Amino acid sequence: MSQEPRRPRGGAITIEDVARAVGVSRQTVSNALNAPHRVRPDTLERVTAAIERLGYRPDQSARSLRTGARRTLGYLAPTDDPFDPNPLMAGFLEALVDAAGAEGYRVLLFRPPPGTADPRPTIDEVVAARQVDGLVLADVLHDDPRVGHVAAAGIPFAAFGRIGEGGPRHWVDIDNGAAMAEVVRHLAERGHRRIGFAGPPAGLPWMAARREGFRAEAVRQGLEVSEPVAPAAVGEIRALLRGPDRPTAVAAGSDLLALDVYEAIRAEGLVVGRDVAVVGFYDTPICRHLHPALTSVRLPLRAIASALVRLLLAQLRGEPQPEAGLLLPTELVVRDSSR
């Protein structure tokens, strides 16, 4: 028969106290914490309820010494300007910390010393110091040298961004082409027949995928497409907006590029949303504060972070690895700039 333990005076509830309260072995409680798939569902429910009721908190330092696990995930933070931070990656970090915390893990941020271009020595230092159990990489390119380095070293990792063919499949990304195709359909449904795309020069794979998705869907919809001669240059966008055949809508590859489109439209004496519809990408906080508020593509940052943590923990547990990367859908948030 189980007994409800009394909290030790000046002490804390132990794993033995939880086991005694539920009427199970100490190992069963340990399995419930570390390998819940090994515990019968009804027993797991009772153990979990007792842990919450008694306020038991595992001794993470003792667990680390015993298992070698730090219950810490390393995040190689992208270089950023503290006075002009990237709002998208800041939101992703928040989501990553929450997703890791839900699994009982912390996130350690690190990056190479200022002026150091190659992150691989810093990765090696963090791993050699046994500070993390695995890594999360962001802004991953198809032939990213970080991926090849950690994969060759056998370091568990998960990547935000598609890994090229032949590489590991534990990556998560959005379907950039499908996202931009949805933008084109949105504009076509509102009667636009001449549409433009404003993006940076070729180079970034996700931006190339957006441009390709835009063009392909415009062809399917029978729309006329125009792009600035010098991508994302305000002067060239202004030139695009002159004349009787100017586009009545412009899709931008990012919210910051959409600001350039706003500026160009107003410089030509036109009105955003009335004369030219505008759509951005990322749905950063600025979208809600522009006038008119900017329609934009929202990334599922919490779903991305949760999927990355699951992929990484599966490696740590020795579970089968995925045969394909994971593409998540986006959401088009419609506001006054394109109604």
C-alpha positions in Angstrom: 0.0 0.0 0.0 1.4 3.4 -1.0 2.1 6.0 1.7 2.2 9.8 1.2 5.6 10.9 2.4 6.2 13.9 4.7 8.5 16.5 3.3 11.8 16.2 5.2 12.5 19.1 7.5 15.1 21.3 5.8 15.2 18.7 2.9 13.6 17.9 -0.4 11.3 15.2 -1.7 13.4 12.4 -3.2 12.8 9.8 -5.9 12.3 7.2 -3.2 9.6 9.3 -1.7 7.7 9.4 -5.0 8.2 5.6 -5.5 6.8 5.0 -2.0 3.8 7.3 -2.5 2.8 5.5 -5.7 3.8 2.0 -4.6 6.3 1.3 -7.3 10.0 0.8 -7.5 12.6 3.6 -7.7 13.5 2.3 -11.2 9.9 2.8 -12.3 10.0 6.4 -11.3 13.3 6.8 -13.0 11.9 5.3 -16.2 8.9 7.6 -16.0 11.3 10.6 -16.0 13.9 9.4 -18.5 12.2 6.7 -20.6 8.5 7.1 -20.3 7.9 4.7 -23.3 9.0 1.9 -21.0 6.2 2.5 -18.4 2.6 1.4 -18.7 0.3 4.3 -19.4 -1.7 4.0 -16.2 1.5 3.7 -14.1 3.0 6.7 -15.9 0.0 8.8 -15.2 0.1 7.9 -11.4 3.8 8.6 -11.2 3.5 11.9 -13.0 0.6 13.0 -10.8 2.7 12.1 -7.7 5.7 14.1 -9.0 3.5 17.2 -9.5 1.6 16.7 -6.2 4.8 16.2 -4.1 6.8 18.9 -5.9 9.7 16.5 -6.7 12.5 18.0 -8.8 15.2 15.7 -10.1 18.8 16.4 -9.2 20.1 17.4 -12.6 23.7 17.5 -11.4 23.6 14.0 -10.1 21.9 12.8 -13.2 24.6 14.4 -15.4 27.4 12.7 -13.4 25.6 9.3 -13.6 24.6 9.4 -17.3 27.0 11.9 -18.8 24.0 13.8 -20.2 23.9 17.6 -19.6 20.3 18.0 -20.6 21.5 21.1 -22.5 21.1 21.8 -26.2 23.6 24.1 -27.9 22.4 26.8 -30.3 25.0 28.3 -32.6 23.5 31.8 -32.6 23.7 33.7 -35.9 25.7 36.9 -35.9 23.4 39.8 -35.2 23.4 43.5 -34.4 22.3 44.1 -30.8 21.0 47.6 -31.8 19.1 46.2 -34.8 18.3 42.6 -33.9 16.7 40.1 -36.4 13.1 39.9 -35.0 12.5 36.6 -36.8 15.5 34.8 -35.2 14.7 36.4 -31.8 11.3 34.8 -32.1 12.7 31.5 -33.1 15.1 31.5 -30.0 12.1 32.2 -27.7 10.3 29.2 -29.3 13.4 27.0 -29.1 13.9 27.7 -25.4 10.2 26.9 -24.7 10.4 23.7 -26.7 13.5 22.5 -25.0 12.2 23.4 -21.6 9.1 21.3 -22.2 11.4 18.3 -22.6 13.4 19.2 -19.5 16.3 20.7 -21.4 18.1 24.1 -21.4 19.5 26.0 -24.3 23.1 27.2 -24.3 23.8 30.0 -26.8 27.3 30.3 -28.3 29.1 31.7 -31.3 32.7 32.2 -32.5 34.7 35.1 -31.2 34.1 38.4 -33.0 35.9 38.5 -36.3 36.1 34.7 -36.6 34.4 33.5 -39.8 34.8 29.8 -39.3 32.5 28.5 -36.5 33.8 24.9 -36.5 36.6 25.4 -33.9 34.1 26.9 -31.5 31.7 24.0 -32.1 34.6 21.6 -31.3 35.4 23.5 -28.1 31.8 23.4 -26.8 31.4 19.7 -27.6 34.9 18.8 -26.2 34.0 20.6 -22.9 30.9 18.4 -22.6 28.7 21.4 -22.2 25.9 20.2 -24.5 24.3 17.0 -25.5 23.6 18.1 -29.1 23.4 21.1 -31.4 20.7 23.2 -33.2 21.9 24.9 -36.3 19.9 27.7 -38.0 20.1 29.5 -41.4 21.4 26.2 -42.9 22.5 26.2 -46.6 22.3 23.2 -48.9 26.1 22.7 -48.7 26.6 24.2 -45.3 30.1 23.3 -44.0 28.8 23.2 -40.4 26.6 20.3 -41.3 29.3 18.3 -42.8 31.6 19.0 -39.9 29.2 18.0 -37.1 27.9 15.0 -39.1 31.5 13.7 -39.6 32.2 14.2 -35.9 29.2 12.2 -34.9 27.7 15.1 -33.0 23.9 14.9 -32.6 22.3 17.9 -34.3 19.1 19.2 -35.9 19.0 21.9 -38.6 16.6 24.7 -39.3 16.9 24.8 -43.1 17.2 22.2 -45.8 20.3 20.1 -46.0 21.4 19.1 -49.5 21.0 15.7 -51.1 23.2 13.0 -49.5 23.3 14.8 -46.2 21.5 13.9 -42.9 17.8 14.1 -43.0 17.2 15.6 -39.5 16.2 19.1 -40.7 13.1 21.2 -40.5 12.1 24.0 -42.9 9.1 25.8 -44.4 8.0 25.2 -47.9 9.1 28.6 -49.3 7.8 27.9 -52.8 4.3 26.9 -51.6 4.2 29.9 -49.3 4.8 32.3 -52.2 2.4 30.4 -54.4 -0.3 31.1 -51.8 0.6 34.8 -52.0 0.1 34.8 -55.7 -3.3 33.0 -55.4 -4.3 35.6 -52.8 -3.5 38.5 -55.2 -5.2 36.7 -58.1 -8.4 36.2 -56.1 -8.4 40.0 -55.5 -8.4 40.7 -59.2 -4.7 41.5 -59.7 -3.5 40.5 -63.2 -0.1 42.3 -63.2 2.1 41.5 -60.2 5.7 42.1 -59.3 8.3 40.4 -57.1 10.9 42.3 -55.1 13.8 40.1 -53.7 17.5 40.3 -53.2 20.0 39.0 -55.7 20.2 35.2 -56.1 22.3 33.4 -53.6 20.1 32.4 -50.6 18.3 29.2 -51.3 15.1 30.1 -49.5 14.9 33.4 -51.4 15.4 31.5 -54.7 12.7 29.1 -53.8 10.3 32.0 -53.1 11.0 33.6 -56.4 10.5 30.2 -58.2 7.3 29.6 -56.4 6.1 33.1 -57.3 6.8 32.7 -61.0 5.4 29.2 -61.3 2.1 30.1 -59.6 1.8 33.3 -61.7 2.1 31.2 -64.8 -0.6 28.8 -63.6 -2.8 31.7 -62.9 -2.1 33.4 -66.2 -0.7 36.5 -64.6 1.8 39.0 -66.0 5.0 39.2 -64.0 7.5 42.0 -63.6 10.6 42.3 -61.5 13.0 45.2 -60.8 16.1 45.2 -62.9 18.2 45.6 -59.8 16.4 43.4 -57.2 15.2 45.2 -54.1 16.6 48.6 -55.1 14.1 51.4 -54.3 15.0 53.3 -57.5 14.4 50.2 -59.7 11.1 49.5 -57.9 10.1 53.1 -58.6 10.9 52.6 -62.3 8.8 49.4 -62.2 5.8 51.4 -61.0 5.9 54.0 -63.8 3.8 53.7 -66.9 0.4 52.3 -67.8 1.5 48.7 -67.4 2.8 48.9 -63.8 2.0 46.0 -61.5 -1.0 46.5 -59.3 0.5 44.3 -56.6 4.1 43.5 -55.4 5.2 40.5 -53.3 8.4 41.1 -51.4 10.8 38.4 -50.3 10.9 39.8 -46.7 9.1 42.4 -44.6 12.2 44.7 -44.8 12.1 44.5 -48.5 8.4 45.4 -48.3 9.4 48.6 -46.6 11.4 49.5 -49.7 8.3 48.8 -51.8 6.2 51.1 -49.5 8.8 53.8 -50.0 8.9 53.4 -53.8 5.1 53.5 -54.0 4.8 56.7 -52.0 7.6 58.3 -53.9 5.6 57.7 -57.1 2.6 59.5 -55.6 0.7 56.2 -55.3 -1.1 54.8 -52.2 -0.2 51.5 -50.7 -3.2 49.1 -50.6 -5.3 51.3 -52.9 -3.1 51.7 -56.0 -0.6 48.9 -55.3 -1.1 46.0 -53.0 1.9 44.8 -51.1 2.7 41.5 -49.3 5.7 40.7 -47.2 7.3 37.6 -45.7 8.0 36.6 -42.1 5.2 38.5 -40.4 7.6 40.3 -38.1 6.1 42.7 -35.5 6.6 45.8 -37.7 3.9 44.5 -40.0 1.2 45.4 -37.5 2.5 48.9 -37.0 2.8 50.0 -40.6 0.2 52.1 -42.3 -1.5 50.3 -43.8 -0.7 47.2 -41.9 1.3 44.8 -44.0 -0.1 41.4 -45.2 2.7 38.9 -44.7 3.6 35.2 -44.5 3.9 33.9 -40.9 6.3 31.2 -40.1 5.3 28.5 -37.6 8.2 29.2 -35.3 6.9 27.1 -32.3 6.2 24.1 -34.5 9.6 24.4 -36.1 11.3 24.6 -32.7 9.4 21.7 -31.3 10.2 19.5 -34.3 13.9 20.4 -34.1 14.0 19.4 -30.4 12.1 16.1 -31.1 14.6 15.3 -33.9 17.6 16.0 -31.7 16.2 14.1 -28.7 15.5 11.1 -31.0 19.2 11.0 -31.9 20.2 11.2 -28.2 17.9 8.3 -27.4 19.2 6.2 -30.3 15.9 6.1 -32.1 15.6 5.5 -35.9 16.5 8.5 -37.9 14.1 10.1 -40.5 14.4 9.2 -44.1 13.3 12.7 -45.2 13.4 16.3 -43.9 10.3 17.9 -42.5 8.6 20.8 -44.4 6.0 22.8 -42.4 3.3 25.0 -43.9 3.1 28.7 -43.4 0.2 31.0 -42.8 -0.7 34.1 -44.9 -1.9 36.8 -42.5 -4.0 39.2 -44.6 -4.1 42.9 -43.6 -5.0 46.2 -45.2 -2.0 46.4 -47.6 -3.7 43.7 -49.8 -7.4 43.6 -49.0 
